[in-house]
Amino acid sequence: MDISVESLETPTLTKAQLAELLFEQIGLNKRESKDMIDAFFDLISESLVEGRDVKISGFGNFQIRTKAPRPGRNPRTGEAIPIQARRVVTFHASHKLKEQIQDAGRRG
């Protein structure tokens, strides 16, 4: 199945545009398309919030990292401020995705 996003006007792909692509190219109705996109991202979000990594074959991995507390500095005042420990999401693209991006850069 080939999903084309060439008709998009902005360089950002939104959830609404993904739902529109499902409607146009797969034939789901607009409500089903929106619900499917929302459910997909809800599942990813819930997994990450629960501390589970998300691996999407051929695309990449979303991982939760815990960053330790560290000293920081207010750039305006130079005042030292503590930065609290926190959890962050990181994304690592798969080799397949990286190759596709490199190939597109060579053609373009």
Secondary structure as the mmCIF struct_conf table of DSSP 4:
data_model
#
loop_
_struct_conf.conf_type_id
_struct_conf.id
_struct_conf.beg_label_comp_id
_struct_conf.beg_label_asym_id
_struct_conf.beg_label_seq_id
_struct_conf.end_label_comp_id
_struct_conf.end_label_asym_id
_struct_conf.end_label_seq_id
TURN_TY1_P TURN_TY1_P1 GLU A 6 SER A 7
BEND BEND1 GLU A 9 THR A 12
HELX_LH_PP_P HELX_LH_PP_P1 LEU A 13 THR A 14
HELX_RH_AL_P HELX_RH_AL_P1 LYS A 15 ILE A 26
HELX_RH_AL_P HELX_RH_AL_P2 LYS A 30 VAL A 49
TURN_TY1_P TURN_TY1_P2 GLU A 50 GLY A 51
STRN STRN1 VAL A 54 ILE A 56
TURN_TY1_P TURN_TY1_P3 SER A 57 PHE A 59
STRN STRN2 GLY A 60 LYS A 67
HELX_LH_PP_P HELX_LH_PP_P2 ALA A 68 PRO A 69
STRN STRN3 ARG A 70 ARG A 73
TURN_TY1_P TURN_TY1_P4 PRO A 75 THR A 77
STRN STRN4 ALA A 80 ILE A 83
STRN STRN5 ARG A 86 ALA A 93
HELX_RH_AL_P HELX_RH_AL_P3 HIS A 95 ARG A 107
#
